[in-house]
Amino acid sequence: MSKDNPRIAVLGFAIECNRFSPVTTAADFEQDVDIRGNQIVSEARSGASITMPDLPGFFTEMDRTGPWTPVPLRVALAQPGGPVEKSFFQTFLGDIAAGLAASGPFDAVFISAHGAALAEGTDDPDGDLFDVVRRAVGPDIPVIAVFDLHANVSRRMIDNLSVFVGYLENPHTDIYERGVEAARHMRECLAGARTAIEMVKLPLVPPQIALLTARGPYADLIKYGQAKVGGDILNVSVMAGFAYSDSPKNGLTAVVTARNGNRKAAADLALDIATRAWGMKERFKRGMMSLADAVQLAVSVGRDRRRKPIILADVADNPGGGGRGNTTYLLRALKMAGAEHVILGVFNDAALAAKAHELGEGATFTASFNTEEHQEFSLPFDCEAKVVKLSDGKYVGRRGVLRNVSADMGPSALLDLGGVQVVVISYRCQCMDPRQFEMFDLDIAHARVVVVKSRGHFRGGFDEFFKPEQIYEVDCPGLTSPVLANFTWSKLPRPVYPLDEETTWSPPVSA
């Protein structure tokens, strides 16, 4: 091992798990990202990586700041879904353990993580992974991980890390920058910096639509935390958590990494942030527009060009939170109301996309939605349609979360249902980049009503077309409904606010 050319193990495991969604299988990871060895390095340095952007960010900054030798192990990412099947996760852990044993010793480890994973048989797979890493490399080797701000944090996770780096923005437009930040911390740790991490968790589980960071309570907390960075405070990460994991780890968590092993400074600041968060807990409540009102508004906007165009967000069917991306409540209602000049995307239905490709552009047929999936909310819907345009579904994102990221929706089709045009895809994902419409020659700038199956990331991709006051979140049924009372919770710590209004919390004397 050499401080002049450090050997750094690189690995990744990232999935946001919704306990109410179908199990995530090995095939789901293979469809998204499951790469090993040198392919990890080539992707990280490609300029349009298929990985999470923190990996390219980390590589770019490490390359810029001096020699180093990446030792790539395995990176596995999947679209948000249900708990990961046991066999896949156990094999993944085994591969990482074997890779660390075979390729060591190391000067450090970098992990591209998410933090809201579940797996069959464990509610803390992230903690399991970090424990495997720490036991392999020993107590003194720097281990740094980057997390989504929806991470559900456990003490086991932080106790096995040297630095905890959470996203600061939602939509997550800063993932690349957090990778850069992790590399800077890595260089500092390699130079001998000693760190300590502390956390304070609250019985506060806000609905996901209340966690935007442009403005609002969450933005205020993150801004406050960032103002404290400096001196012995290396990093402040305010992790809101992911409610639908239904996990014992749920709860907004302040995580602070301190320099000079200053555990007290980390603990004091984490408690300060948690206390501040609890004092503003009522601000995390957020209402939505009813389905009937949303449809009425869409009809009016479609017919009256004097009104500003709008986005309707089908937040309860967000594939980015484990939704299937195929509920038909809003689509059916718009069609029944005679809405016009509507584009809707992206609708996950591989069988329907395949049918459109079989018939070809220009064909007319009865489009049958959800013929092959029979989830609780995946209801069928039949409508006469025309195949307008076909695509292989491959694109490089141009804005927001997916900027410069290579993505693939699988065989896809634009269907015209008469008044409503629908982008149908084969690989489940949320709608968050303009290219998902533009590849079908749809002009978003001239659209009257855009319907997106997304919770919030579309805001980072479509903000060049729509201001916040033109966006409406619609209250429909679905696996990611922000109405938390709609779910039967089994492992969520109770009581929690705002699900349980009577919830109380008193700051401990010391964190």
Beta strands, then each sheet from edge to edge (+ up, - down):
strand 1: 7-14
strand 2: 33-36
strand 3: 69-77
strand 4: 108-113
strand 5: 143-147
strand 6: 163-166
strand 7: 195-201
strand 8: 233-239
strand 9: 253-259
strand 10: 289-290
strand 11: 310-313
strand 12: 342-348
strand 13: 364-369
strand 14: 381-391
strand 15: 394-396
strand 16: 406-408
strand 17: 412-416
strand 18: 420-425
strand 19: 449-452
strand 20: 471-475
sheet 1: 2+ 3- 1- 4- 5- 6-
sheet 2: 7+ 9- 8+
sheet 3: 10+ 20+ 11+ 19+ 12+ 18+ 17- 14+ 13-
sheet 4: 15+ 16-
end
